[in-house]
Amino acid sequence: MKSALAAFMGLALTATVIVALLFMVGYKVVDDEITGPDGYSDTVTKVASPETSASQARK
């Protein structure tokens, strides 16, 4: 019984470590895509706001 539990805990620990590593790599990739050069944040700040006549009252 102890060896079966030890084997299960070993597999569970291995799976947890693999998932954590994949999460960290994925998080870094997404973070670099958002904040890196030519990333999403940089693209949003470069977009010119459209000129509209929204300040004028409509009749």
Secondary structure as a PSIPRED ss2 file (coil, helix, strand):
# PSIPRED VFORMAT (PSIPRED V4.0)

   1 M C   1.000  0.000  0.000
   2 K H   0.000  1.000  0.000
   3 S H   0.000  1.000  0.000
   4 A H   0.000  1.000  0.000
   5 L H   0.000  1.000  0.000
   6 A H   0.000  1.000  0.000
   7 A H   0.000  1.000  0.000
   8 F H   0.000  1.000  0.000
   9 M H   0.000  1.000  0.000
  10 G H   0.000  1.000  0.000
  11 L H   0.000  1.000  0.000
  12 A H   0.000  1.000  0.000
  13 L H   0.000  1.000  0.000
  14 T H   0.000  1.000  0.000
  15 A H   0.000  1.000  0.000
  16 T H   0.000  1.000  0.000
  17 V H   0.000  1.000  0.000
  18 I H   0.000  1.000  0.000
  19 V H   0.000  1.000  0.000
  20 A H   0.000  1.000  0.000
  21 L H   0.000  1.000  0.000
  22 L H   0.000  1.000  0.000
  23 F H   0.000  1.000  0.000
  24 M H   0.000  1.000  0.000
  25 V H   0.000  1.000  0.000
  26 G H   0.000  1.000  0.000
  27 Y H   0.000  1.000  0.000
  28 K H   0.000  1.000  0.000
  29 V H   0.000  1.000  0.000
  30 V H   0.000  1.000  0.000
  31 D H   0.000  1.000  0.000
  32 D H   0.000  1.000  0.000
  33 E H   0.000  1.000  0.000
  34 I H   0.000  1.000  0.000
  35 T H   0.000  1.000  0.000
  36 G C   1.000  0.000  0.000
  37 P C   1.000  0.000  0.000
  38 D C   1.000  0.000  0.000
  39 G C   1.000  0.000  0.000
  40 Y H   0.000  1.000  0.000
  41 S H   0.000  1.000  0.000
  42 D H   0.000  1.000  0.000
  43 T H   0.000  1.000  0.000
  44 V H   0.000  1.000  0.000
  45 T H   0.000  1.000  0.000
  46 K H   0.000  1.000  0.000
  47 V C   1.000  0.000  0.000
  48 A C   1.000  0.000  0.000
  49 S C   1.000  0.000  0.000
  50 P C   1.000  0.000  0.000
  51 E C   1.000  0.000  0.000
  52 T C   1.000  0.000  0.000
  53 S C   1.000  0.000  0.000
  54 A C   1.000  0.000  0.000
  55 S C   1.000  0.000  0.000
  56 Q C   1.000  0.000  0.000
  57 A C   1.000  0.000  0.000
  58 R C   1.000  0.000  0.000
  59 K C   1.000  0.000  0.000
